Amino acid sequence: MRLALYLPLALALGAQVPAPPTAKDMAGHVESARLRRTVERLAAFGTRHSLSKSSTEAHGIVAARNWLIGETRNLAMLPGSRLIPFEDRFV
């Protein structure tokens, strides 16, 4: 009787759990060309000053924020993604 109670517990404790990926494993998935394009795109927005004009979609902090939101939403739509993008607005 006791064996029947403890056997499932012993089997569960002995189950192999895959090790989480290491930083070295994850670094192998970084695409340097894509990273460079992202940095160049962000630099192309010009100023990062929080009081910069928001009237243009091609320049300034608002344009950069909108671009980043779009990129994050695109990443969230990839298969297997658990990313939930949101914009935290506060005044």
C-alpha positions, -999 to +999 in steps of 0.1 A: +000+000+000+027+025+010+047+016-021+017+025-043+016+059-026+053+067-028+061+053-062+045+081-082+063+106-060+096+089-064+092+088-102+082+125-103+113+135-083+136+115-105+123+132-137+149+150-157+143+188-160+161+204-190+187+229-180+179+266-188+200+280-217+232+297-207+242+332-217+267+316-241+239+296-257+217+327-261+246+348-275+249+324-304+214+335-316+222+372-317+222+385-353+249+412-355+235+426-388+201+430-373+215+446-341+234+471-363+203+479-383+183+485-351+210+509-336+213+528-369+175+531-371+173+545-336+202+569-343+184+581-374+155+595-352+180+621-340+173+636-306+162+617-276+153+648-257+119+642-239+107+677-249+115+673-286+087+680-311+062+652-316+047+665-348+068+643-371+069+606-376+105+606-388+123+625-361+124+627-323+116+607-293+079+602-301+088+587-336+114+565-320+089+553-293+063+545-320+088+526-340+099+506-309+062+498-301+057+485-336+089+464-335+078+449-301+044+440-314+060+423-344+081+402-321+051+393-300+034+378-331+062+353-337+053+317-331+060+307-295+064+342-283+053+349-248+059+386-251+030+409-242+038+444-254+021+474-238+026+511-236+028+523-200+013+558-202+015+581-172+012+618-167 
